Amino acid sequence: MSSHQILQFRADPFVLSHCCRHIRPTGSLPLQSHLKQPLTGLRFLRRRTFHAGVRCSATEAPSSNVNLEKKSPVSETAIESKRVYPFHEIEPKWQRYWEENRTFRTPDDVDTSKPKFYVLDMFPYPSGAGLHVGHPLGYTATDILARLRRMQGYNVLHPMGWDAFGLPAEQYAIETGTHPKTTTLKNIDRFRLQLKSLGFSYDWDRELSTTEPDYYKWTQWIFLQLYKRGLAYQAEVPVNWCPALGTVLANEEVVDGVSERGGHPVIRKPMRQWMLKITAYADRLLEDLDELEWPESIKEMQRNWIGRSEGAELNFSILDGEGRETDKKITVYTTRPDTLFGATYMVVAPEHHLLSYFVTEEHKQQVEEYKDFASRKSDLERTELQKEKTGVFTGCYAKNPANGDAIPIWVADYVLASYGTGAIMAVPAHDTRDNEFALKYNIPIKWVVTNEASSSDDAKQVYPGLGRIENSSSLETGLDINQLSSKEAALKVIEWAERTGNGKKKVNYKLRDWLFARQRYWGEPIPILILDESGETIAVSESELPLTLPELNDFTPTGTGEPPLSKAVSWVNTVDPATGKPAKRETSTMPQWAGSCWYYLRFMDPKNPEALVDKEKEKYWSPVDVYVGGAEHAVLHLLYSRFWHKVLYDIGVVSTKEPFKCVINQGIILGEVQYTAWKDQEGNYVSADTEERLNEHQQVTIPEEKVMKSGDHFVLKEDPCIRLIPRAYKMSKSRGNVVNPDDVVLEYGADSLRLYEMFMGPFRDSKTWNTSGIEGVHRFLARTWRLIIGSPQSDGSFKDGTVVSDDEPTLEQIRSLHKCIAKVTEEIESTRFNTGISGMMEFVNAAYKWNNQPRGIIEPFVLLLSPYAPHMAEELWSRLGHPNSLAYESFPKANPDYLKDTTIVLPVQINGKTRGTIEVKEGCSEDDAFALASQDKKLEKYLDGQSIKKRIYVPGKILNVILDRTNVKVTTK
């Protein structure tokens, strides 16, 4: 295919970008011949269109008469000649070099006497949409860190793989009939090609996918270790069941009580599921957080998710219709036993196991209807504080053990069966939720805690805090906690409850055991057999692993709740090898989280058929030094990984208590700013600051070219009275604001994309994408290129070699270099990548003022640039005469002697008034300082020909010249 055909072909931008890179057209007239001035300094165009909508990069000369928007055929050579530096040649060249030479391969056997650096990205799910520009943000940061450490002499482990099991591929298979494996492999190929096009220094020899049997063999092995230790078990738990789809849905697949796909009603119903006992590790997961170099916000999120609290379990006897105690008790967990006398009603969850026992016949139908109503809500909806509380009375009462009062038992969905005991004692005077419920249903409220800091006007307001106890004494039960502090009262209630059999001290957790089963096909098979006769579960022998997925052509849900794997009858029906008894394989599969819980370990030893990871390799590489990913994984993925790691630590597989030493969450890259205006029914614009009822008007999106800034606001150009609302949204296909990195690479090059993503702002902060912003860093790279290679030739191309000289560098040049070295090194180490780029920009600005570019200055600068812009740096290094890659060259070190400022800015006063400043060397004498002041253009007009009465000189601080107006003039020159 010729270049002319490529430009006419309406190709996928990603395919086009790679085609254009490797085909060099001939016989085309260079654009330079049409221009009236050289290409140097030309302004880079944004996304100019040539042929059928294909986007290509271009430059334009402001004074040129050429119409670059013309739709006539344009050769690839002409397009290339307009680029400000030849990234389209450089980048594929060095990507081929790295791949052919396996430049970034980490040997299986490394020199363990050297320090190690294990830097890891949270590996991606390879979706069909491919990457958008938000993805490379974290990948670029880890790549910069990896390249720095290699050059500093570390053994670096920087791998990449794919979290490739999961729901999206299966849903696509159901809709299209395409096997999930086919879709997944296609998506992986696309992701891999995109990542390679950005020049990331991954060790591709260690690439892995969670869907490969050689990998999930060890995921299954870990499950068996959990099973053998009682940490994997089956239990009846409420799940999200969608009757229309005939399947169980994950929480993330349910939105507002309906399925995300199709909008079908979803109910909660109990099903037997595999669970992992993460709660057994709750205390260790909590305590070991203190040792981690993680953001405090992430650690706090995990602490809240684990939710350790100390309190009491208290027993409330159920009363019969005559008000007598029965042998049935409702146990509640409370963190505030000091408020026991204030409990005026009880609430049980709709799923409470005793509900059917005590609900009265009169209220049974109402309770059943409410249970059905509650089953259609997710746990998140039920516990949302802002929502109005609902509930129904059961018709039954319980006895408050503190004072013997009969209190009503209600059922309400704001109580969950999965937290605590599934029942609460409600204290409406001292709990906001209980107060709202009591007011709505006219339930008595009793104040038992005094807020000593409040006024009398607040005495009957809900008060959830600690204080002095009142109205809390009973002769009948022998419990009196009046006038005690809340803490003292709580301890006394617990002691009384344990002595009288009414309860006990209890530590509780919000953390629930991990639901570890999905009624889906595309996941790791669970290596368990169920005997036909007894239903007993038997572990598959470790020697039979991996238990591979059977091939299926029908992935649709069964409609009965049975997983799709149940359709593979010949695979399901088997025998127990030990006894020969008939058995069936478990047909649920593991959730997507499973494979991502331990992949960091497999990267250390990815080809080992005998063990999950070699002990010596694990001991050298553990823990991961830097782990970078989105904050959305702060709890579940990180918590699950820590749990599995601790189990593996306990059985001697790993040598560290924690998997990730340092976790960094990169910020989100938002789509470009969108401007919203409103129109009334007549089609007239309505200003955003003049109407309170904007939601009644039609929203319209205004193109950027029709918007201007007015003060702190954005307004319509055609009518500045109309104020607009600017907002940047998270990138999504539905909003149409996704920016494809392939397009950016085609137009500006991978190095420009890398540099821009790092330059947008602090790495951890959210940032707004602005395509025009990339032009600034692109110009910086072009200036760097011309600084070292020289200006382009008449045809727009650049000569071979460089303009670098072998001259001895001046002291000024040496100081400029070492300041840049110190700045770049410090900022990379601190992940302040944007300010590191600023340091290099300052260096280039200074270098353009020099008369020469000494090799001793330029070569170290190229090494500084290489972690950020590796393609350009490799090309410059090669043109500087080095035959090998710079990937393992020593990273420059700053000499502290050159970082000290030996020049001082000295204020100069004339008759006590500051008139200017001069630069002097440290230790400068008074005469030398005066001579410099006399030669300064700004100061000489005050001194020339004047009579000097005296000079006041404070070395390094000030020079004050006192003029004598009465004497004759003398020359100062």
Summary of the structure (lengths in Angstrom):
residues: 973
radius of gyration: 36.2
end to end distance: 75.3
largest distance: 123.7
contacts: 3066
relative contact order: 0.10
helix: 36%
strand: 21%
